[in-house]
Structures are given as C-alpha cells and as structure tokens.
Amino acid sequence: MRIISTERSQVLAARVAGKLGASLVEAKFNRFPDGELYFKCGKLDDETLIVSSIVNNDMFVQTLLAIDAADQSRITLVVPYLGYSRQDRRFSPGEPISARAVARALSTGIERIYVVNIHDPGVQGYFGVPAENISIAPAIGGYIGDLRLKNPLILAPDEGAAAFAADVAAIGGWDCDHLEKTRLSGEEVRIAPKTIDVTGREVVIVDDIISTGGTLATAACMLQEQGAASIHAACVHGVFTSGAYTRLRAAGVSSIVSSDTYENASSFISAASAIATAIREDAHN
Ligand code: R5P
C-alpha cells in the first residue's frame, strides 16, 4: 500500500505511513494562472490510501484530483476532518444538505472511507461506499492524563458531546458531566454543569470542533464565575476561525489542544494510531 496526502494533511499522512509501515508517495500541489489546482503524485501500486482533511474548498478539489490520479489502484480514502459536515440538514427550503453533497462527491472512485469523530454520525449514511467513523477519544484522554491535573472534571459543552466526553473521561476514570443552559430571564442565561459543582475543580472542556471558539469562551467565563480552579480545552478538530485561539486564551482558558486531523500549531494530539489501527483491523477481517 502507498499513501498520498493532500496539502493540508501531510503531517498526519506521514504519521499514518509510519504506523502502517507503508511508503509515502511524493505529491506536488500547484496552481494554474487562472487559479485552478494542479496535482501530481509519484508512482503508486495497486493499493492506495489517500489522507485528506477537507479543511477548505481547495482541499476538496485536491481530494477529487488525488482520487482521479490514483484511478489505476484500489483506493481507501481517509478524511480526518470532513468540512461541511455541520451542514447536515436542510434548515430552510432551497438549501442543499451540504454534508450529503460533499459525501456523495467523495464516494466516486473509492472503495471505502474513514472519517474521524464526524460531527453527526448520521452523515456516514450519505457516502456511497462503506464508511467508518474513528474516535480519538482515547488519544485525547491520554493527553489529558499527561497534563497531570488534580482530579480533573471532563465537561462536554452540550448534551450532544456528552458521550464523547464520557469516552474521554473513561481513560482516566475522571468525573464527567455536560453543560446545560438555563434561561434565567429574557436577557440572562446561566450555563453550568448538569450535576457536578465546579468549585475548586480543574476543568477540561472537550468537544469535536472548536471553530469560532464562541461555545467554549462563553462556557469558560461562566465556569470561572462558578469557582473553577482552571479551565482547559481539548478538541478533535481545531478549526480556530476568526481569532478563536486568542479569544479562548483571553477568556481564561489555560491550555488549548487539538489533533492533527486539522493541522495547526496546537495539534499536539495525533489521530495516526487510531487511523492505522482501524485500517489494519479492517484488512484482517
Ligand atoms: C456543536 O454542536 C459542536 O460540537 C461545537 O460545539 C461547535 O461547532 C463549536 O463551534 P464554535 O467554536 O464556533 O462555538
């Protein structure tokens, strides 16, 4: 098996190649004068693994070009971060289900797809090929363990992320809860853990995505008011749009970490082991 990546997944692709003992094929990414993308990769064999996070529109097109470039081999596609996955329903008439549109387009020419902590597992059903959702909750739990916090409390920012938070907390046997929003009046909202008091606790808020950081910044401010000793944030996909990272630090979040599904300077956690394990296990079945 040979591995190619698109431009924004090069580090993770190299790590996956290392874990699988597979060779990484050089790829060239360029742009024509009119802005269209050019892609070229080295020699492939009869089995190709493409690692490509759809972090923007260019990476979507690069993925389609990579799939076509590898059309002589059996292709497995790993999309660690699936852009557009939060647009998973038609909110008003005339809108597309963008997650479905992207999933359908990526399904042509490949045999199987892997995603990592997809925002809504229902999106898996939009792919036209077998799709597997890999969770890196254990890797995030491992990272939190290395922080050596005193009796940390793992918090999900909403009920939707509660199961993920429970998986992370299980790694260290830590307490776990999710935040609940209570409307106190027309203007006033209280955000607090459903059951556990945060007074004096070292809190780690975990989520699948940090995008604008708005969800976490609001939660961090409220938790500090409620007496939390420290607030940390750990997510799978660190999108960090519109100054989200600084916004969170300014809101009193002591440490912010994400994974290499969305490569950036805070990607201290790697999804490579989980991806390699899933691929190896499927190859043996
Ligand atoms: C929401 O359901 C997600 O799990 C994240 O909480 C959300 O996408 C984060 O977005 P932002 O960082 O823009 O608040």
Residues whose N, C-alpha, C, O or C-beta is under 5 A from the ligand:
A	BS01	R5P	D207 D208 I209 I210 S211 T212 G213 G214 T215 L216
